[in-house]
Amino acid sequence: MRRLALVAAALLSSHAALAQLAQQGPKLTGTGAVGSAQQGTSVSLSATANTAITGGPLDKGFAGAIWVFDAIPPRRHAIRR
């Protein structure tokens, strides 16, 4: 029961932190996708929020790809397997 309480507290804490986030600038969309990549299926944000990585598992016939977005300076990179 204590473990469940800890998980619930962690979820509430991260929910409060997420409520403070706001979009800055235009929507991030990677280029060079082959087919319906399903970009954004997975997303990771660096601790400083200066770098975001999005995954597209269906890119190029299920080969998958990731797109890396750097905020400073604004750069976009596509990486394929």
N, C-alpha and C positions, 0 to 999 in steps of 0.2 A: 504494500500500500504506500509506503514511503517513496518508493521508486516512482510510482505513478504521480505522486504529488510533486516530485522534483521535475518530472517531464512536463507536467502541466504548468509549473512555474516558469520553466524555460520557454515553453511555447508562448505564454502570455508576455514574457519579457521580450522575445524576438518580435512578437506582433506589435508591441508598443514601439519598438525601434523602427519597424517597417512603416508604421503610420507616419513617421517623420520624414520619410524619403519622398522626394518630388522629382519629376522628370526635368532634366536640364538640357535644352537644345532639342534638335529634331530626333525622330525615331531612328534607332540604329538598325540598319539593314545592310547585311553583307552583300558583296557583289560576286559574280562568278559562279553562282549556284547552278548545278546541272540537274534539271528536272525539279520535282517538288521536294526540295531539301528538308522541309519542315524546320526551318531556322527558328531558333528560340525554344526548341523542345527542352533543352537544358541551358541553364544560364549560371554563370559564376561571376562574382564581383570581388575585386581585390579589397583588402582591408582599408586601403586609402580611397577607394571608390574611383581611382584614376584609370583602372583597366577592367574591362568586361570581356568575358569569353562566352560566346553562344555556340551551341552545337546544332548540327543538322544531320541526324542519323540516316536520312534517306537520300542524301546528296549522291549523285552519280551512281544510281542503282544500288543503294544500301552500303556503299563504301564509307559514307559519312564524311563530314568535314566540320571544322570549327572556324569561327571568325573571331578575331581578336581586335578589340577597339581600345585604343589608348586616348585618353582625354588630353594629355599634355605632351607634345603638341597633338592636335587631332590627326590620328592615323588609323587606317583600317587594314587588316591583313587577313587573307584567307589561307587556311592550311588544310590540305587534304591528306588522307592516308594513302 
